[in-house]
Amino acid sequence: MSKVYFIENVKSDYDQLGKDALDLLKKVVEETGHSFDKEVPIKVHFGEKGNKTFIPAACYDETIDYLKEQGVSPSYIETNVLYRGSRTTTEVHLETAKAHGFDQIPIIIADGDIGTEYNEIEINKEYLRSCKIGKAYGNYGQFLVMSHFKGHIEAGFGGALKQLAMGFAARGGKLEQHSGISPVVKAEKCISCGICVKKCNYGAIEIVDSAVINSSKCIGCAGCIAVCPTGAIRNTWTGSHFLEKLSEYAYGASKDKDKDNIYITFVHNITQECDCAGMHMEPITGNIGVLASKDPVALDTACLELVQKNSGEQLFEKGRASLRHADKIGLGTMAYELIQI
């Protein structure tokens, strides 16, 4: 059974949320004897352009100041997204992050300019043999993984596991979780410019009236998605076992060189869809507070069950399948002790 620490906070007071997150961080450090490395990146979600319910940058200020006081050099770390939006390439991703106030510390985009730089992490699990994890993540032995708990159309909910799985995966890893390996080409949108052919280092694309991807040669790096000027190359979003693959990618991100992570989750602004949705959304239930643990599976389970108890509904229940699989493969345990402080 893993310990999950909880501070209740039902108000929309972001200054207090930041203080609560710091108090929980200190509590986990004290209870576990955690020792910080000299450099500790903070894994966050900057929010898609147009989204208003992501956790604001000000909520991380106290944590950043505390890390500096401990002699730690903090930074933000993220990867580029799979879909076409305001965080598809490093250039626009950094613009979006800074526009949303994330300018207190340096920002690392772990999978390179267009999301194709990664380390292959062997896991040998039920659905995946290995994971494509953003290359820069390999430079660090621990992370402070700070998540926003909310809904997600495919995952059921987004929390610590999704931060590990999607947030640590390079673009090709995101593609692998969602649909398999090869992207698809919408011929009616393709202008046969050949940019994707030049980008592909594996000879997997040729122009035959429109671009055609040879799935037997494609390694799933998804670089072609990023460089296509018309958006003709896309993920299919039709894969099987997505929830289990998400858990296995979270395992790969966490177990790569046995990362010594601390996980903190804000259960505020709980919307039906995730912070990748570039639009205004209204919360679907009340605020709950902030939780923290060394175990991402226990943490997500506690968040899910607090939300369900608070709402009186089985919200986001679909995501429990990921938790069960994560427990099964040894990422963590769904059994937890909730300690309110």
C-alpha positions in Angstrom: 0.0 0.0 0.0 1.4 3.4 -1.0 1.0 6.7 0.9 -0.8 9.5 -0.8 -0.8 12.9 0.9 -3.7 15.3 0.4 -4.5 19.0 1.2 -8.1 19.9 0.6 -8.6 23.2 -1.2 -12.0 23.9 -2.8 -11.4 27.6 -3.6 -10.1 29.0 -6.9 -7.1 30.6 -5.2 -4.0 29.9 -7.2 -1.6 31.5 -4.7 -2.9 29.0 -2.1 -2.6 26.1 -4.5 1.0 26.9 -5.0 1.6 26.9 -1.3 -0.3 23.6 -0.9 1.8 22.0 -3.6 5.0 23.1 -1.8 3.7 21.8 1.6 3.0 18.5 0.0 6.5 18.4 -1.7 8.1 19.1 1.7 6.0 16.4 3.3 7.0 13.7 0.7 10.7 14.7 1.1 10.5 14.5 4.8 8.6 11.2 4.9 10.6 9.4 2.3 14.1 10.9 2.9 14.1 12.0 -0.7 17.4 13.6 -1.8 17.4 16.0 -4.8 19.9 15.9 -7.6 21.6 19.1 -8.6 19.3 19.5 -11.6 15.6 18.6 -11.4 13.3 19.3 -14.3 9.6 19.9 -13.5 7.3 18.1 -15.9 4.2 20.3 -16.5 1.6 21.0 -19.2 1.7 24.5 -20.7 -1.9 24.4 -22.0 -2.9 24.6 -25.6 -3.5 28.1 -27.1 -7.0 29.1 -26.3 -7.3 26.8 -23.2 -8.1 28.7 -20.0 -8.3 25.9 -17.4 -4.7 24.6 -17.4 -2.9 25.1 -14.1 -1.4 28.6 -14.2 2.3 29.2 -14.1 2.0 31.0 -10.8 1.1 27.7 -9.0 4.7 26.6 -9.5 6.5 29.7 -8.2 6.8 28.4 -4.5 8.1 25.0 -5.7 10.7 26.7 -8.0 11.9 29.0 -5.1 12.1 26.0 -2.7 14.2 24.0 -5.2 16.6 26.9 -5.7 16.9 27.2 -1.9 17.9 23.5 -1.8 20.7 24.2 -4.2 18.8 22.6 -7.1 18.7 24.0 -10.6 15.1 23.6 -11.8 13.7 23.8 -15.4 10.5 23.0 -17.1 10.4 20.0 -19.4 7.9 18.9 -22.0 7.6 17.1 -25.4 6.0 18.3 -28.6 2.4 17.1 -29.3 1.3 14.7 -31.9 -1.5 16.7 -33.4 -1.2 20.0 -35.3 -1.6 22.9 -32.9 0.3 25.6 -30.9 2.7 23.0 -29.4 3.6 20.9 -32.5 7.2 22.2 -32.9 9.6 23.5 -30.4 9.5 27.0 -31.8 5.7 27.5 -31.4 5.7 25.4 -28.2 8.0 27.8 -26.5 6.0 30.7 -27.7 2.8 29.2 -26.2 4.5 28.4 -22.9 5.8 31.9 -22.5 2.5 33.4 -23.5 0.9 31.4 -20.7 3.4 32.7 -18.2 5.9 29.9 -18.0 9.0 32.1 -18.2 10.4 31.7 -14.6 13.0 29.1 -15.5 14.5 27.6 -18.6 12.3 25.3 -20.8 13.5 22.0 -22.2 11.6 20.4 -25.1 12.9 16.9 -24.7 12.2 15.4 -28.2 13.8 18.1 -30.3 12.6 20.7 -32.8 9.9 18.5 -34.4 9.5 15.7 -31.9 11.7 13.1 -33.5 14.6 12.8 -31.0 14.2 9.9 -28.6 15.8 7.1 -26.7 14.4 3.6 -27.2 13.7 2.2 -23.7 13.2 -1.6 -23.6 10.3 -2.7 -21.4 9.1 -6.1 -22.8 5.6 -5.8 -21.6 2.3 -7.3 -22.9 1.7 -4.8 -25.8 5.0 -3.1 -26.2 8.6 -4.2 -26.4 10.0 -0.7 -26.1 9.1 2.9 -25.7 10.2 6.0 -27.6 11.0 8.5 -24.8 12.1 12.1 -25.5 15.9 12.1 -25.7 16.5 14.8 -23.1 14.7 12.9 -20.4 17.7 10.5 -20.4 19.9 13.3 -19.1 18.3 13.4 -15.6 17.8 10.9 -12.8 14.7 12.4 -11.3 11.7 14.7 -12.1 9.1 16.5 -10.3 6.0 15.4 -12.2 3.3 18.0 -11.6 -0.1 17.2 -13.2 -3.6 18.6 -13.6 -6.3 16.0 -13.0 -9.1 16.3 -15.6 -11.0 14.3 -18.2 -9.6 12.9 -21.5 -11.7 11.6 -24.3 -9.6 8.5 -24.9 -7.8 8.0 -21.6 -10.8 8.6 -19.4 -8.7 11.1 -17.4 -5.4 12.7 -17.4 -3.1 12.7 -14.3 0.3 11.4 -13.3 0.2 8.4 -15.6 -0.7 10.4 -18.7 2.0 12.9 -17.8 4.5 10.1 -17.9 3.1 8.3 -20.9 2.2 11.1 -23.3 4.3 13.8 -21.7 7.6 11.8 -21.8 7.0 10.2 -25.2 8.5 11.6 -28.3 6.0 12.2 -31.2 6.5 8.6 -32.5 5.8 7.3 -29.0 2.5 9.2 -28.9 1.6 7.8 -32.3 2.4 4.3 -31.1 0.2 4.6 -28.1 -2.7 6.0 -30.1 -2.8 4.0 -33.3 0.3 1.9 -33.9 3.2 2.9 -36.1 2.4 4.5 -39.4 0.6 7.8 -40.0 -1.8 8.1 -42.9 -2.1 10.5 -45.8 -5.3 12.3 -46.8 -4.7 12.4 -50.6 -7.2 15.3 -51.1 -5.1 17.6 -48.9 -1.7 16.5 -50.2 0.0 18.9 -52.7 2.8 16.5 -53.6 5.4 19.0 -52.5 7.9 16.2 -51.4 8.8 17.8 -48.1 7.9 14.6 -46.3 9.9 12.5 -48.7 13.0 14.6 -47.9 12.3 14.5 -44.2 12.0 10.7 -44.0 15.4 9.1 -43.3 14.1 5.6 -43.9 12.8 5.8 -47.5 9.2 5.1 -46.3 7.5 7.8 -48.3 7.2 8.3 -52.0 5.0 10.5 -54.3 2.5 8.6 -56.4 -0.1 11.2 -57.4 0.0 12.0 -53.6 2.4 11.0 -50.8 2.2 7.3 -49.9 3.7 5.8 -46.7 5.1 2.4 -46.8 4.2 0.9 -43.4 6.9 -1.8 -43.7 9.6 0.8 -43.8 8.1 3.4 -41.5 9.5 3.4 -38.0 6.8 5.7 -36.5 9.0 8.8 -35.8 6.0 10.9 -37.0 8.4 13.7 -38.2 6.4 13.8 -41.4 3.3 14.9 -39.5 5.2 18.0 -38.2 6.7 19.1 -41.5 3.6 18.6 -43.8 2.6 22.2 -44.8 -1.1 21.3 -45.4 -1.8 18.9 -42.5 -2.3 16.0 -45.0 -0.4 13.5 -42.9 -2.1 12.6 -39.6 -2.4 10.0 -36.9 -5.4 7.7 -37.5 -6.5 7.8 -33.8 -7.9 4.3 -34.2 -5.5 2.0 -32.3 -6.4 -0.8 -30.0 -5.4 -1.3 -26.4 -4.7 2.4 -26.0 -5.3 2.4 -22.2 -2.9 -0.5 -21.7 -0.2 1.1 -24.0 -0.5 4.3 -22.0 0.3 2.4 -18.8 3.2 0.7 -20.5 4.6 4.0 -21.7 4.3 5.4 -18.2 6.2 2.4 -17.0 8.9 3.0 -19.6 9.2 6.7 -18.7 9.4 5.9 -14.9 11.6 2.9 -15.0 14.2 4.3 -17.5 17.3 4.2 -15.2 14.8 3.9 -12.3 13.8 7.6 -12.2 13.4 8.9 -8.6 10.3 11.0 -9.1 7.9 12.9 -6.9 4.4 13.3 -8.2 2.1 16.2 -7.4 -1.4 16.6 -8.8 -3.8 19.6 -8.8 -7.4 18.4 -8.7 -8.8 21.8 -9.7 -10.6 23.1 -12.8 -11.8 19.6 -13.5 -13.1 19.7 -17.1 -14.5 17.0 -19.4 -11.6 17.3 -21.8 -7.9 17.8 -21.3 -5.7 20.9 -21.5 -4.8 20.1 -25.1 -8.3 21.4 -26.1 -7.7 24.9 -27.3 -11.0 26.3 -26.1 -12.9 27.6 -23.1 -14.3 24.8 -21.0 -16.4 24.9 -17.8 -15.5 22.6 -14.9 -17.9 19.7 -14.5 -17.5 19.3 -10.7 -16.1 21.2 -7.8 -12.5 21.7 -6.9 -10.9 19.2 -4.4 -7.3 20.1 -3.6 -3.8 18.9 -4.2 -2.3 15.4 -3.8 1.2 14.0 -3.8 3.0 10.7 -3.7 6.0 8.7 -4.8 3.6 6.3 -6.5 1.9 7.6 -9.7 -0.6 4.7 -9.7 -1.8 5.2 -6.1 -1.9 9.0 -6.7 -4.1 8.7 -9.8 -6.4 6.2 -8.1 -6.8 8.5 -5.1 -7.6 11.5 -7.4 -10.1 9.5 -9.4 -11.9 8.2 -6.3 -12.0 11.7 -4.7 -13.5 13.2 -7.9 -16.1 10.4 -8.0 -17.0 10.8 -4.3 -17.2 14.6 -4.7 -19.3 14.5 -7.8 -21.6 11.6 -6.8 -21.0 10.2 -10.3 -18.6 7.6 -11.8 -16.8 10.3 -13.7 -13.7 9.2 -15.8 -14.3 5.5 -14.9 -12.9 4.5 -18.3 -9.4 5.4 -17.0 -9.5 2.7 -14.3 -8.4 0.2 -16.9 -5.1 2.0 -17.2 -4.6 1.9 -13.5 -5.3 -1.8 -13.3 -2.8 -2.5 -16.1 -0.2 -0.2 -14.4 -0.7 -2.1 -11.2 -0.4 -5.5 -13.0 2.9 -4.6 -14.7 4.5 -3.2 -11.6 4.5 0.5 -12.1 2.8 1.1 -8.8 -0.2 -0.1 -6.8 -3.8 0.9 -6.7 -3.9 0.3 -3.0 -3.3 3.5 -1.1 -3.5 5.2 2.3 -4.9 8.7 2.0 -3.2 11.0 4.5 -4.8 14.4 4.8 -2.6 17.2 6.1 
